[in-house]
Amino acid sequence: MEKFVADNYNSVSFLKFIESAVLSRPDFCIKYYHERCGICSCRRFKRELKKYSDKVILTGLHELLKKEFDICREEQTPHRIFIENNLSHLVPFDHPDMDKWRDSLRNGLMINYENIILTGGVDDIWQDKNTKELIVVDYKSQANSREVEPISYLSSPYHEGYKIQMDFYAYLLTEMGFDVNETAYFLVCNADRSADGFFGKLDFSETLIPYQWNTDWIPSKLDEMMKTLNSDDIPLSNESCENCAYARERSIYDKTS
């Protein structure tokens, strides 16, 4: 079998690969989704899973946040949320490639790993004016009736993939030669579902959730990923995996149609 070569290994596929390899939620197919579907998604099906995406994805809100932070980026002044959280020593990082780094479809943070390119589109990067370290930031939007609180937010099994994202972005930035602060932030915008009505607007609360990223586990998983991609043996399937189930049903359909 020819050695797997890719000009650009899709970052979403990579993150799904990593998620399946390390998470232990019962609705994940740990080993077999990671091995079998990881290989199928990039070699044959090129399917992008939506299962782990938030059901409340407010792209417009994220775009407006970026506009706010870009004003502060140009002026190199603290954003209002920095001041509210006693983080006035932070400013949005000003770099000529910022728009590329935020473009997950065409560019993103990017490094070479063996014979592939790993990419990831980050929502924002801030900088500590005192240490010059970069800070990874991810915007999250939701509509939850419960108050957003750091411990419960980070301990939720449904947010494990969020932390993996942060780890990956920090890994990319570090490999690109930047000094990255050990604390990243989720900027969580939570829609107010207790309002008396819509009235043409939706109010959000804003909460900064600090997260101590960890990239120690990534190199071994990358090696495991490459080993699987270059293997002559396709890993076994598993009945718990939705992606494998799709492949089985599609195979039956193709044979009977």
C-alpha positions in Angstrom: 0.0 0.0 0.0 1.2 3.5 -0.8 2.2 5.7 2.1 -0.5 8.2 3.0 0.4 11.6 1.6 -1.8 14.7 2.1 -1.1 18.3 1.3 -3.5 19.4 4.0 -5.1 17.0 6.6 -8.4 18.7 7.5 -8.2 20.1 11.0 -11.8 19.1 11.8 -11.0 15.5 10.9 -7.9 15.7 13.1 -9.9 17.0 16.0 -12.5 14.2 15.6 -9.7 11.7 15.5 -8.2 13.0 18.7 -11.6 13.3 20.4 -12.4 9.6 19.8 -9.0 8.6 20.9 -9.1 10.1 24.4 -12.7 10.6 25.5 -14.6 8.1 27.5 -18.2 9.1 27.1 -20.4 6.1 26.5 -21.8 7.6 23.3 -18.3 7.7 21.7 -16.8 4.8 19.9 -13.3 5.2 21.4 -10.9 2.8 19.6 -12.8 1.8 16.5 -14.2 5.2 15.5 -10.8 6.7 16.0 -9.0 4.1 14.0 -11.5 2.9 11.3 -13.4 6.1 10.7 -10.4 8.3 11.0 -9.0 6.4 8.0 -12.3 6.3 6.1 -13.0 10.0 6.6 -9.8 11.1 4.9 -9.4 8.3 2.4 -12.9 7.6 1.1 -15.9 9.2 2.6 -14.6 12.7 3.5 -17.6 13.1 5.8 -17.5 15.8 8.4 -19.3 14.8 11.5 -21.8 17.3 13.1 -22.6 15.3 16.2 -20.4 17.3 18.6 -21.2 20.7 17.3 -23.3 23.0 19.4 -27.0 23.0 18.5 -27.0 26.8 19.0 -24.3 28.0 16.6 -24.7 31.7 16.2 -22.2 32.6 13.5 -23.4 36.2 13.4 -22.6 36.6 17.1 -19.1 35.4 16.6 -18.6 37.8 13.7 -19.8 40.7 15.8 -17.4 39.7 18.6 -14.5 39.6 16.1 -15.4 43.2 15.0 -15.4 44.4 18.6 -12.0 42.8 19.3 -10.6 44.1 16.0 -11.3 47.6 17.0 -9.3 47.1 20.2 -6.6 45.2 18.2 -6.1 48.2 15.9 -5.9 50.6 18.8 -4.0 48.1 21.1 -6.4 48.9 24.0 -8.0 46.5 26.4 -11.4 45.2 25.4 -14.2 46.0 27.9 -14.4 42.4 29.0 -10.7 42.5 30.0 -11.4 45.5 32.2 -14.5 43.8 33.8 -12.4 40.8 34.7 -9.3 42.7 36.0 -7.3 41.7 32.9 -6.5 45.2 31.7 -2.9 44.0 30.9 -4.3 42.1 28.0 -4.9 43.3 24.4 -6.0 41.5 21.3 -2.8 40.3 19.5 -2.0 42.4 16.4 -0.4 40.3 13.7 -0.6 40.6 9.9 -1.7 37.0 9.6 -4.5 37.2 12.1 -7.3 36.9 9.4 -5.5 33.9 7.9 -5.3 32.2 11.3 -9.0 32.7 11.9 -9.9 31.3 8.5 -10.4 27.6 9.3 -11.5 26.6 5.8 -8.6 28.0 3.7 -5.7 28.8 6.1 -5.7 28.7 10.0 -2.7 28.1 12.3 -0.5 25.8 10.3 2.5 23.5 10.9 4.2 20.7 9.0 4.1 17.3 10.6 6.1 14.6 8.7 4.5 14.7 5.3 1.2 16.4 6.2 0.1 19.8 7.2 -1.9 20.3 10.4 -4.2 23.3 10.6 -6.7 24.8 13.0 -8.7 28.0 12.7 -8.6 29.9 16.0 -11.3 32.4 17.0 -8.9 34.9 18.5 -5.5 35.4 20.1 -4.8 37.9 22.9 -1.5 39.0 24.3 -0.2 39.8 27.7 1.5 43.2 27.4 3.8 42.4 30.3 5.2 39.0 29.3 4.4 39.2 25.5 2.9 35.7 25.8 0.1 34.8 23.5 -3.3 33.7 24.8 -5.5 31.3 22.9 -9.2 32.2 22.8 -12.3 30.4 21.7 -15.8 31.9 21.4 -18.7 29.7 22.5 -22.4 30.5 22.2 -25.2 28.7 23.9 -28.7 29.1 25.3 -28.6 27.5 28.7 -30.9 28.3 31.6 -28.1 27.6 34.1 -25.5 30.2 35.0 -22.1 29.8 33.3 -19.6 28.8 35.9 -15.9 27.7 35.3 -15.9 24.4 37.2 -19.1 23.0 35.9 -18.5 24.3 32.4 -15.1 22.6 32.1 -16.1 19.4 33.8 -19.1 18.8 31.5 -18.5 15.7 29.3 -20.0 17.6 26.4 -17.2 20.2 26.6 -14.3 17.8 26.5 -14.0 18.5 22.8 -13.7 22.2 23.5 -10.7 21.6 25.7 -9.1 19.4 23.1 -9.5 22.3 20.6 -7.7 24.6 23.0 -4.9 22.0 23.5 -4.5 21.7 19.7 -4.4 25.5 19.1 -1.8 25.9 21.8 0.2 23.1 20.3 0.1 24.7 16.8 1.1 28.2 18.1 3.9 26.7 20.2 5.2 24.7 17.2 5.0 27.9 15.1 7.6 29.4 17.5 5.4 31.6 19.7 5.5 31.8 23.5 2.0 30.8 24.6 0.6 31.6 28.1 -0.5 28.4 30.0 -4.0 29.9 30.5 -6.4 30.0 27.6 -9.9 31.5 27.7 -13.4 30.5 26.5 -15.5 33.5 26.0 -19.0 32.0 26.6 -22.0 34.0 25.4 -25.2 32.6 27.0 -28.5 33.7 25.6 -31.2 34.7 28.1 -34.0 32.3 27.9 -35.9 33.8 30.8 -36.7 37.0 29.0 -40.4 38.0 28.7 -40.2 37.8 25.0 -38.1 38.1 21.9 -39.1 41.7 20.8 -36.5 41.7 17.9 -33.4 41.0 20.1 -31.7 38.4 22.1 -29.7 39.3 25.2 -26.5 37.4 26.1 -24.4 37.2 29.2 -20.6 37.1 28.7 -18.4 34.9 30.8 -14.7 34.3 30.6 -13.7 30.7 31.5 -9.9 30.2 32.1 -8.5 26.9 31.0 -5.0 25.4 31.6 -4.2 23.8 28.3 -2.1 20.6 28.0 -0.4 19.4 24.9 1.7 16.6 26.3 -0.7 13.9 24.8 -0.7 15.3 21.3 2.6 14.0 19.8 1.9 10.4 20.7 -1.6 10.7 19.2 -0.1 12.2 16.0 2.2 9.2 15.8 -0.7 6.9 16.3 -2.7 8.7 13.6 0.1 8.4 11.1 0.6 4.7 11.9 -3.0 4.0 11.3 -3.1 6.0 8.1 -0.1 4.1 6.7 -1.1 0.7 7.9 -2.1 -2.1 5.4 -4.7 -3.3 7.8 -8.0 -1.5 8.1 -9.1 -1.6 11.8 -12.3 -3.4 12.8 -15.6 -1.7 13.0 -17.8 -1.3 16.0 -21.6 -1.3 16.3 -21.6 1.7 18.6 -20.0 4.0 15.9 -22.5 6.0 13.9 -19.9 6.7 11.2 -19.2 3.0 10.7 -23.0 2.3 10.7 -23.4 4.8 7.9 -20.6 3.1 5.9 -22.2 -0.3 6.4 -25.7 0.9 5.3 -24.2 2.8 2.4 -22.4 -0.3 1.2 -25.6 -2.4 1.4 -27.5 0.4 -0.5 -24.8 0.5 -3.2 -25.0 -3.2 -3.7 -28.8 -3.3 -4.0 -29.3 -0.2 -6.0 
